[in-house]
Amino acid sequence: MEHIDRHSKANLADAYRVFDLNLRVRQSKVGCFLALLLMPAGFTLDYFVYPHLFKNIFEARLLSDVFLIPFFALLFAPAVQRRIRLVGSLWLLVPAWVMCWMIYASEGALSPYYAGLCLVLLAACLLMPYTAWEAAIVCGIVLASYSVACIYHQIAPPSTSVSFSAAEGTLFNNLYFLILTSIVCITANYHSARRRFEDFRLRHELDVNNKELAATLKKLQETEVQLVQSEKMNALGKLSAGLLHEVNNPLNFTFMALQMAEQEAAENESLLDTLKDIGQGMTRIRGVISDLRAFAYPTKGTEQESFNIDETLTSAQRLCAHELGEIPVAREQLEGITALGSKTQIIHVFMNLLVNSAHALRKKAGSTSQITISCTRAGNRLKVNVKDNGTGVRPNDLPRLLEPFFTTKDVGEGMGLGLSICHTIVKNHGGSIDITSEEGQWTQVSFDLPLEPTMNISSGDSEPAFLEQSLELAGSNA
């Protein structure tokens, strides 16, 4: 628990550091822009207060903007933004130093321009997200600069000086109010920084909680999908279990009668061919019953069994033969491959993928329909690929295909549960589903399963020598 708290605090500190950096950059841009406008705007004050120094002071104001313009441009550079804590106060200090020069060049401590330094301190308090220590440093630099300007005016008065009278009292008065203003500024920044961090902490925690809630709701939704599907499969299992006994016994009697009829019709070739056709149809019915038995008595999801991929696919094809119709299914490197897991659930995965491919192929006209099932080895996992040359999927829809209840089919054609169920089944087998597509051309769904340790098939790194076998599905001749 302590480790989790430390990790959470570290995440909060990192997130706040990024937030504070972005806030400083934004506020520095605002402050620098205001300084660019307000410094030259003071020329009206210069005209009425120091008309004989108007030209000198106005040049100083323009010099301030000459520095601030490139600094404002640099605030958009990432390299400067990363160092905003070091250089972010320059837009405050440059106007302050220019005003200190105005004070030195005019009346020293008697100059009313010390009020401009109060504006600088006010900007430091309201605009910049300083900590108390940073505010104290900026205020200290401003106070020191003002003191130096006033004292130096007394020691070495400039030729532009307006008055040479003693100004110790006025200097003390101005410094007194500037110091008080600085104390207010530092105190305000201290409490503002605490309040800003607390607000960010609450927003950060709310965001984290919302993400956790969304993840929990998604898991609940997936669990609901599994429960619905489980109830459907249980209902199908109960129905199938009752039918198996009723259908299987007459089927066995029919096979026995068929064998006797074939023996008696040995010399009648026409009748014998007819009986063989009947035998093929009965064999197909037996295969469907065998596949239904798998759903009537499924293996538990937690139990692992070895099953043949080729046989599993054949069972899935028979169960969705009506949906596939005459669409050929090509198999590449499936013979003899054995995986570990729940055979019943993987049949379900194949059925959903085959039905989806069949629907996509029916929507696309003017091309030869084809579904290709292939597999490759990746370490101790078996990667199975189901590819069709159907209508494909829009790029915007790809990330949402595994979401429950999301479907690209028309209203009434699907509930959007098939791929979500497949995703859950594959995830329970320790794998994942990957969907790639080119709109209007093809779609490929890949998933991986545990591979039986004794299996040895070629990996996907080399070009496999594969076996293709096109199958006419059960029911295509019906």
Summary of the structure (lengths in Angstrom):
residues: 478
radius of gyration: 40.9
end to end distance: 64.8
largest distance: 143.0
contacts: 1409
relative contact order: 0.06
helix: 65%
strand: 10%
